[in-house]
Amino acid sequence: MKSKPLLLLSALLLIGALVAVPLPVSAARGLNGQIAQQCVYVVAGGPTVHDSLTITATESSTPLNISLATLGSIPANTRMTLNATYGETPLTVNIAISANTTAPSGASQVGVHSSSGLDNLLTFFTLRVVPSQASESPVCNTIGLPLPESTVVVTLTSLGLGLLTQTVTR
């Protein structure tokens, strides 16, 4: 009889987790970011590629801070710069990306971090370094599981292991 409250609590946690999984999660309450291209190709040894990012905030008086962040590793000998990293909303920044001739081909996820007061926003795009202009491909998002799918996989795995552990314990 002592296991009924534990079983009820487990059922409530499971229902809460299943309801929470499809809900969109956003770290930004008042920021919105828009990148011109979600996939940016850079030719090794080729010209610098420019892309624009526009960040808007609900409060026009709050200054914006913008910086680059990478997930994993960027292909070697690749440079990225932002032309403006601080200003009033809406702020449009130019991202300049170039790669040396010695840069290996590869792909990575790059995040542009924006903050305004307590609000934070990460805007992601895929950076691909290709050996020549002819090797550009329309398939760009092949770097692994996107963030929402990986979150679902981890959540379901932990729930399954928790239920298995409770079953074995009984």
C-alpha positions, 0 to 999 in steps of 0.5 A: 500500500505504501507504493500507491503514492509513489505510483501516483507521483510517477504518473503525474510526473510522466504526464507533466513531462509528456505535456511539456515536451511539445511546448516551445521553449524560448530563453528570450521574452522580448528578443527576436532574431532573423538570419538572412541564410540558415545555411552559409557556404564558405569556399576555402580560399574564396571570397569573404561571405557576408550575411546579415542578422536583424535583432529586434526587442520589444523595448526600444530604449534597451541597448542590445549586445551581440556576440558569436558562439560556436557549438562543437568546433569550427573548421580550422582556419575559418574566421568570423567577425561581426561589424556591430555588437552593441546598439539600439533595437532594431540592430542589424549586424553583418557577419563576415566569414572567410576560410583559408585555402588550408581550411578543411571541408566541414560543417558546424553549428554557429550561434549568435548570442543577443542580449538585452537587459535580462532577455537572451536569444540564441539564433543558429545557422549552419556554417559549411566550408566547401573546397569549391563553389561547385560542391555547394549542396542544397542539403545543409542540416546534416550535422546531427539531431536538431536541438528539439529532437535530442531533447525529446530523445533524452527525456524519453530515455530518462523516463524509460530508465526511471520506469524500468528501475521502479519496476525492477525495485518492486 
